[in-house]
Amino acid sequence: MSSHIGPQDVVNALRTVKDPNVGRDIVTLGYIKELEVGDNRVTFALQLAMPTGPARDHLMAQAHAAVEALGVAHVEIHLLAPAPAPAPGRALIPNVKYTIAVASGKGGVGKSTVAANLAVALQRSGAKVALAGITLPPNYGPDYIRQFNRTYTLLAKKYRVPMLPFLLKNVYGVPGMMQSDRTHATAKGNQVVARNVLALVLPLLKK
């Protein structure tokens, strides 16, 4: 390893590695921990939100290659457990009584990935959680759609969280409520979606 290579060089190299799930580099996302640069050796830890699955293997391989390209002979990477969720009741935003985080389970991933992401989030979250289900276009086929739809029902039952079976209730198929792509709601349709979600989360805010 060249003597002038330091921690910042390693960090800059790791900035070229992006998490395919979010499209941002692993340094900006805060995945890199415990970085040490020594005599022809670099060691660091990866702390991922989802420490299993193909994304983990992809990131580890890309990170290893990025550092190795600097001329480092020995690159060691180990995994850290995900950071624990904030303790229940701790204010996320000062002077804000209620914080509602909205996360989407779509974006081109398969039903098993959606299920795994949701399960981990429900299991580790210290927050009150509700699920809003969605379905898929008919071209996915009835069998796949049926299995996808069951994901939300099974998880809601397993983790005992309230669920809205269909986020686009009273929106999908209603004239003027959906855009021309028949996938996304119009401004008017989103007003109905907001009321659907409010009815779902309002009881949680009162507890």
SEVEX-417677 format. One record per residue (C-alpha): x, y, z. Coordinates in Angstrom, 3 decimals, padded with zeros to 6 digits. Example, Ala and Ser with C-alpha at 12.3 -4.5 7.8 and 13.67 -1.06 7.14 Angstrom:
SEVEX-417677
+----------+----------+----------+
|        u |        v |        w |
+----------+----------+----------+
|  012.300 | -004.500 |  007.800 |
|  013.670 | -001.060 |  007.140 |
+----------+----------+----------+
***
This chain:
SEVEX-417677
+----------+----------+----------+
|        u |        v |        w |
+----------+----------+----------+
|  000.000 |  000.000 |  000.000 |
|  001.284 |  003.450 | -000.838 |
|  002.431 |  005.301 |  002.269 |
|  000.310 |  008.347 |  001.446 |
| -002.987 |  006.443 |  001.575 |
| -004.924 |  007.483 |  004.647 |
| -008.421 |  007.163 |  006.111 |
| -009.812 |  009.943 |  003.918 |
| -008.600 |  008.145 |  000.788 |
| -010.439 |  005.036 |  001.917 |
| -013.566 |  007.036 |  002.679 |
| -013.439 |  008.676 | -000.755 |
| -013.112 |  005.261 | -002.394 |
| -016.089 |  003.941 | -000.445 |
| -018.189 |  006.883 | -001.616 |
| -018.269 |  005.203 | -005.033 |
| -020.244 |  002.280 | -003.569 |
| -023.987 |  002.830 | -003.596 |
| -026.742 |  000.934 | -001.845 |
| -028.928 | -000.255 | -004.754 |
| -032.032 | -000.049 | -002.590 |
| -031.772 |  003.692 | -001.994 |
| -029.332 |  004.920 | -004.644 |
| -026.978 |  006.690 | -002.190 |
| -023.401 |  005.927 | -001.250 |
| -022.586 |  003.907 |  001.836 |
| -020.552 |  006.710 |  003.445 |
| -023.372 |  009.236 |  003.252 |
| -025.778 |  006.604 |  004.586 |
| -023.546 |  006.096 |  007.631 |
| -022.848 |  002.428 |  006.943 |
| -019.068 |  002.679 |  007.519 |
| -017.932 |  002.170 |  011.107 |
| -014.676 |  001.436 |  012.966 |
| -012.392 |  002.343 |  010.059 |
| -008.715 |  001.565 |  010.673 |
| -005.868 |  002.071 |  008.187 |
| -002.579 |  000.343 |  008.948 |
|  000.448 | -001.144 |  007.265 |
| -000.940 | -002.381 |  003.943 |
| -004.175 | -003.251 |  005.738 |
| -007.603 | -001.638 |  005.981 |
| -010.345 | -002.857 |  008.289 |
| -013.819 | -001.468 |  008.798 |
| -017.339 | -002.519 |  009.658 |
| -020.551 | -002.244 |  007.696 |
| -023.675 | -001.458 |  009.680 |
| -026.607 | -002.074 |  007.365 |
| -030.291 | -001.519 |  007.967 |
| -030.926 | -004.957 |  006.424 |
| -027.932 | -007.191 |  007.252 |
| -029.177 | -010.146 |  005.159 |
| -029.941 | -010.859 |  001.529 |
| -028.242 | -010.174 | -001.818 |
| -027.832 | -006.432 | -001.157 |
| -025.493 | -007.212 |  001.742 |
| -023.288 | -009.444 | -000.389 |
| -023.268 | -006.867 | -003.192 |
| -022.231 | -004.031 | -000.886 |
| -019.503 | -006.055 |  000.795 |
| -018.038 | -007.121 | -002.552 |
| -018.175 | -003.592 | -003.980 |
| -016.663 | -002.065 | -000.838 |
| -013.875 | -004.633 | -000.800 |
| -013.081 | -003.970 | -004.464 |
| -013.136 | -000.185 | -004.009 |
| -010.557 | -000.289 | -001.202 |
| -008.467 | -002.956 | -002.890 |
| -008.218 | -000.714 | -005.970 |
| -006.210 |  001.733 | -003.856 |
| -003.445 | -000.855 | -003.710 |
| -004.342 | -002.257 | -000.297 |
| -003.224 | -005.866 |  000.017 |
| -005.396 | -006.839 |  002.979 |
| -008.988 | -005.612 |  003.266 |
| -011.116 | -006.884 |  006.136 |
| -014.824 | -006.115 |  006.452 |
| -017.136 | -007.307 |  009.190 |
| -020.804 | -006.691 |  009.816 |
| -022.312 | -004.849 |  012.746 |
| -025.833 | -005.405 |  013.972 |
| -028.248 | -002.625 |  012.947 |
| -028.464 |  000.308 |  015.329 |
| -031.289 | -000.121 |  017.854 |
| -034.490 |  001.803 |  017.330 |
| -035.069 |  004.900 |  019.482 |
| -036.597 |  004.132 |  022.850 |
| -040.407 |  004.442 |  022.859 |
| -041.569 |  007.829 |  023.967 |
| -038.392 |  009.679 |  023.060 |
| -039.117 |  012.777 |  020.990 |
| -037.717 |  012.479 |  017.464 |
| -038.241 |  016.165 |  016.720 |
| -038.027 |  018.754 |  019.516 |
| -041.334 |  020.403 |  020.390 |
| -043.261 |  018.092 |  018.038 |
| -045.768 |  015.886 |  019.829 |
| -046.478 |  013.390 |  017.030 |
| -044.123 |  012.175 |  014.309 |
| -045.637 |  010.033 |  011.556 |
| -043.178 |  008.232 |  009.281 |
| -044.542 |  006.901 |  005.998 |
| -042.620 |  004.153 |  004.198 |
| -043.405 |  002.488 |  000.897 |
| -042.899 | -001.222 |  000.366 |
| -042.825 | -001.090 | -003.421 |
| -040.232 |  000.166 | -005.892 |
| -039.449 | -002.893 | -007.988 |
| -038.727 | -005.403 | -005.236 |
| -040.271 | -008.841 | -004.898 |
| -042.897 | -009.904 | -002.415 |
| -040.407 | -011.788 | -000.230 |
| -038.213 | -008.678 |  000.075 |
| -041.233 | -006.560 |  000.947 |
| -042.221 | -009.077 |  003.603 |
| -038.709 | -009.220 |  005.069 |
| -038.337 | -005.431 |  005.171 |
| -041.696 | -004.965 |  006.834 |
| -041.110 | -007.773 |  009.326 |
| -037.778 | -006.343 |  010.463 |
| -039.239 | -002.852 |  010.731 |
| -042.200 | -004.066 |  012.775 |
| -040.050 | -006.200 |  015.036 |
| -037.445 | -003.546 |  015.818 |
| -039.527 | -000.425 |  015.853 |
| -040.169 |  001.250 |  019.152 |
| -042.889 |  003.304 |  017.482 |
| -046.557 |  002.591 |  017.054 |
| -046.957 |  001.054 |  013.611 |
| -049.822 |  000.603 |  011.188 |
| -049.843 | -001.149 |  007.826 |
| -051.556 |  000.088 |  004.686 |
| -051.846 | -002.625 |  002.077 |
| -051.649 | -002.232 | -001.667 |
| -052.024 | -004.623 | -004.587 |
| -050.464 | -005.130 | -008.012 |
| -051.657 | -004.576 | -011.598 |
| -053.463 | -007.519 | -013.236 |
| -050.533 | -008.269 | -015.564 |
| -048.597 | -009.748 | -012.608 |
| -050.938 | -012.723 | -012.639 |
| -053.482 | -013.894 | -010.044 |
| -051.171 | -016.263 | -008.151 |
| -048.434 | -013.679 | -007.604 |
| -050.955 | -010.980 | -006.685 |
| -052.679 | -013.279 | -004.188 |
| -049.381 | -014.057 | -002.433 |
| -048.349 | -010.393 | -002.447 |
| -051.654 | -009.310 | -000.922 |
| -051.389 | -011.923 |  001.844 |
| -048.068 | -010.419 |  002.967 |
| -049.762 | -007.491 |  004.672 |
| -052.495 | -009.559 |  006.301 |
| -050.067 | -012.107 |  007.731 |
| -047.675 | -009.493 |  009.087 |
| -050.451 | -007.419 |  010.619 |
| -051.745 | -010.498 |  012.411 |
| -048.312 | -011.697 |  013.518 |
| -047.216 | -008.349 |  014.967 |
| -050.708 | -007.293 |  016.068 |
| -050.750 | -003.963 |  014.261 |
| -053.794 | -002.221 |  012.729 |
| -054.111 | -002.515 |  008.991 |
| -055.852 | -000.771 |  006.133 |
| -056.318 | -003.576 |  003.575 |
| -056.207 | -001.289 |  000.530 |
| -054.560 |  002.139 |  000.571 |
| -056.470 |  003.256 | -002.528 |
| -059.897 |  002.426 | -001.103 |
| -062.546 |  004.615 | -002.778 |
| -059.854 |  005.873 | -005.136 |
| -058.822 |  003.118 | -007.522 |
| -061.288 |  002.783 | -010.390 |
| -063.169 |  005.936 | -009.413 |
| -063.352 |  008.524 | -012.244 |
| -061.111 |  011.523 | -011.629 |
| -059.263 |  009.866 | -008.764 |
| -056.455 |  008.149 | -010.708 |
| -053.899 |  009.525 | -013.146 |
| -053.755 |  008.304 | -016.740 |
| -051.183 |  005.634 | -015.792 |
| -053.907 |  004.036 | -013.608 |
| -051.259 |  003.557 | -010.914 |
| -050.952 |  006.885 | -009.118 |
| -053.712 |  008.941 | -007.548 |
| -054.567 |  012.453 | -008.669 |
| -054.517 |  015.390 | -006.246 |
| -058.198 |  014.752 | -005.569 |
| -057.536 |  011.054 | -005.101 |
| -054.704 |  011.727 | -002.677 |
| -057.069 |  013.682 | -000.492 |
| -059.084 |  010.491 | -000.097 |
| -055.891 |  008.511 |  000.530 |
| -054.949 |  010.978 |  003.265 |
| -058.342 |  010.499 |  004.916 |
| -057.923 |  006.728 |  004.683 |
| -054.536 |  006.904 |  006.415 |
| -055.728 |  009.403 |  009.012 |
| -058.523 |  007.052 |  010.038 |
| -055.914 |  004.308 |  010.398 |
| -053.395 |  006.215 |  012.533 |
| -055.653 |  008.487 |  014.548 |
| -056.517 |  005.785 |  017.130 |
| -052.786 |  005.202 |  017.651 |
| -052.186 |  008.876 |  018.390 |
| -054.846 |  008.824 |  021.062 |
| -053.357 |  005.898 |  022.969 |
+----------+----------+----------+
***
